[in-house]
């Protein structure tokens, strides 16, 4: 029997060459001639905003090249020709090199080294050479099946060559010749290289064309078109003067066309041809099944089936007629009683072969001279066989005996056996699930692979209309709604939804579904549903080929997650944020609806990491991500950029900028309060705060996503500078402040090198003005700004790291001053402020001791002032360093006491001899009851712990008297004296006799 069903039609379509190959090449050549003519015109026709267009072209080309590799590589079988494997493997290198070209193009962010035409051209030529080699290998290698030996050598070679090109281009670009001169265009070497590539592509196209008659598996017509299109692309790249002109654009377009034809050629070769083979197998399977069915209906054999005990289970009418027993009489009787056989020559009874089959599981044939004795005594010569009945697992279920006159039925019996064996072999050896149904959905075939995929045994599915229960019901209903709108008629959410398109279009219909296994697991399956036709072409049912693609889908999701989401918090990363922000910015301009962008940065998150470890810090970030998401609307987006920096996108807030800003501020306040709630981290509670900067968009037609990010970032830093744990709206003046801050940092760096700093001293006295000690304070003598106070530049120095050389200078200069004071006979002590960054240096202790020794200064006269932040952070390291210096004789003072996280346990552990009460508590202490209580408490703590107490910022006699009455003995502030240059301090607080003593060693 023959068939002209849809499987055959699909096979013919898979092998159909592209119509009008020559016409296609002519059509491709016409635009090139126009580009060639335009290139000769004077002037350069540059394309505005070409960079996004170039990115699109290259992204498309990379994706197609990757698909060429993926399809060719994963289609690898014993039947895969070496030419196809070489072509697809070579395009893995092409995709990687095109990716390097994309990232290196003029205008793109730096990719390892600065991007530009020279670097982009190097990647371009490498990719084109790799493509040319791949096409030449595909054209020259055998097209017959068999590529196992080439598989791994090819991919290793491609990856090594690609890595070598990346290495040379990125790290040794000076070794490469020049290919492009700005303002002049391409160098002769670049043009020559392009023409060489054109010759390679043309050679590949010519070889393909000449070998076209030998093509059995390759789509030669599309390969020829692809090679010619890429050759035209290279011709275009010999014409451009600017990387943004018309010839450059045309070259990219021809390249994309060439890649597309290559992809189609590989797809036809690697996918259509296997499907053709599958369709051919389906057609042969259907033909054999039909042949078996007709044979069974027309056979004149007698048939007796038994169970494993040898009792009759089934008889056909022919068997009834030949044995003389009816089915009703024979069923349940021993087969030997019903099937009475003897040797025609000897008349001896012959054992019925059922028992022999049950014992050895093998088919047994009867001799030609066997005679069947009917119940009424009539005899018939028979010659047939007894066969075991097995299930899909091979277990024996009984015996079937088929018998008839030797002369009429022996040949038919053998044909039936072969047909049944072939059908079973095709169905059960298929690497994909095969499900055949009738027109009304009754399952007729459910092969072993289908059993494995869905977890149902075939006997539970075959004969039922339960096929729809293997699919997700919500998905079926949604698909049925789509089909109803598409086909213009109601489609039921069941079997009809699975086959509607196949029935209406008469073509195989692919699909992807969520399958439901018997154990309840959800899987992803790919299906291809075709029609089953009889010999007259009438549709008799449907055949569905099923493949389990769960792992593939899971891998795709993992790749997407890695590309677009932060692995720690599962929040969108910068890449996904930029895509969303770009889309919402365009939408806002079109609709006139305003949105907002926020930068949220945690205050002193580094302190938590240093004190509790990065694991606890990560726990806080994950919980914070959940809090932020819970606070926002469904359409808002929270993204983690890096570290403790988050970006929040609020689209569609209002019809005016003021309305959008007002709503954004309310949301920002909610976020700030949500962050401020205590976190339970590793059985401990921790509180942290956030600084938030926000900007509303759109503000101008040319505003970019990078502009918005910069604005929100600037506003966030303004919130930091404004005291932290606060919110700031973006103001254009903030950029001015940021630029001023940058200028200050640059001036500060120059000042460190030029030595523009000087040391001032502020005395610390008794209540009566008697000098006890002094604090060393730095001043900056700027050439234009004049004297700059520390409050204007210390924070910038901390951020930039310049505080380290400044701190070293202050310490050494203070030691020189102490030496001078000692030589003058003064016993004045000197306090020096130590920054946290300076204190955390591994060489801090050694540096202090070296400065004292270099100046021959008594360490007992030096006091180092540290903040409570230093004391709290990494307490073990702090105690170790302070103990080492204290053992050397250096004293320590705890500065700004009461403003941080004061703890008596820290005071007990640290070798501190003095606390300094911050000026914020001293001011108005005589009138402010709150400050008064705090100061009294601090003085009491100092007294009980045996510590000296220094009151900072004393500006009035009333403040002095209040402090003196509460036991304070050392004072510092404008009431007593202002900071002054060292020379003024010595003249004022050292006697003339002391000056004389001091000056004599100075000349020694």
TAGI-V519097 format. One line per field, one symbol per residue. phi: phi as a letter, one per 40 degrees, with the letter a starting at -180 (. if undefined). psi: psi as a letter, one per 40 degrees, with the letter a starting at -180 (. if undefined). burial: 1 if it has 16 or more other C-alpha atoms within 10 Angstrom, else 0. Layout:
phi: ???
psi: ???
burial: ???
This chain:
phi: .babcccccccccccccdcgccccccccccccccccccccccgbccccfcdcccccdccccccccccdccccccccaccccdcccccccdcccccccccccdcccdhccdbgbdcidccccccdcccccccccccccccbccbcchbcccdcdccccccccccccdccccbbccccccbabdgbhccdcccccccccdcccccccccdcccdcccbbcccdcccccccccccdcccccbcbbcbccccccdcccccccccccdcccccccbccdcdcccccccccccccccccccccccbccbbbbcccgccbaacdccccccgbcccccdgcdccccbcbacccbgccbcccccccccbgbcbbcccccbcccccgcbbcbaaabbcbbcccgccbibbbbaacdcbbcccccccccccccdccccccccbcbbbbcccgccbbaccccccccgcccccbcgbbcdcccbccccccccccccccccgacbccaccccbdcccccgbdbcabbccbcccgcbbbbbbbbbcbbcccgccbibbbcbbcbdcccccccccccccbbcccbgcdccccdccccccccccccccgccbabbbbbccfcccccccbgcccccdcccccdcccccccccccbbbbcafbbbbbbbcfcicbcccccccccccccdcccccccdbcbfgbcbbabbbbbbabbcbacbcbcccccccccccccccccchgfabbccbdccccccccccccccccccccccgcbbbbbbcbbcccgccbaabcbcbbccdbcgcbcdccbcccccccgccccccccdcccccccdccccccgccccbbbcbcdcccccccccccccccccccfbccccbbccbcccccccfdccccccccccccchccbbccfcgcbbcacccdcccccbabbcccccccfccbccccccccdcccccccccgbcbbccgcbbcccccdcccchcbbbaicccaccaddccccccbbcccccccccccccc
psi: iiifadddddddddehihhfdddddddddddddddddddeiiihgihifddddddddddddddddddddddddeehadehidddddddddeddddddddddddeiheiihgdiiiiddddddddddddddddddddddddiieiigeddecdddddddddddddddddddefdeeiihehhhedaiidddddddddddddddddddddddeddehddigdddddddddddddddddeedidieeaddddddddddddddddddddddddddddddddddddddddddddddddddddeifiihhiiaeeeihdiiidddddddehiddddheiiddddghiihddeeiihhheddddddeeiihiiidfihhhideeiihhihaihiihiadeeiheaihhhiihdddeddddddddddddddddddeeheihhhhiideehhdhgaddddddeehiddedheifeddeeihddddddddddddddefihhigbddddedddddeeihhiihihihideeihihihihhiihiadeeiheaihhhhhhfddddddddddddddeihddeeiiadddddddddddddddddeehiaihihhhihfdddddddeiddddddddddddddddddiideihhihdibfhihhhgigdieidddddddddddddddddddehihhhfeihhiiiihhhiiiiididehidddddddddddddddddeeifihhihhdeddddddddddddddddddddefeiihihhihiideehhdaihhhiihghddeahhiddeeddddddeeedddddddddddddddddddddeehfhihhhhhiddddehdedddddddddddefiheeehhhhiidddddhgdddddddddddddeehiihhifheebgihddddddigheiihhiddddhfdedhddddddddddddddddefiihhhifheidddddddddeehehihidddiiiiidddddddehiddddddddddde.
burial: 00101111011001100000000000011001001101100001110001100110111011111111101110110001111111111111111111111111110000000011111111111111111111111110111111110000011001100100110011001000011100001100011011101101111111111001000011111111111111111111111111111111111111111111111111111111111101111111111111110010000111111111011111111111011110100111011101111111000001011110110010110101011111100011111111111000000101111111110011001001001001100011010111111110111111111110111111001110101101101001101110110000001111111111111000111000111110000111111111111100001011111111110000000000100111001111110111011001101100001111111111101001000000011111100110011001000011111001111111111100100110111011001101100010100000011111111111000001100111111111111100011111110001100000000110011011000011111111111000101111111110000000000011011100011101111111111111111111110111111111011100010001001100101110111111111111100001001110110001111111110000000110011111111110111111000011011101111100001111111110001101110001111110011011110011000100011001000000
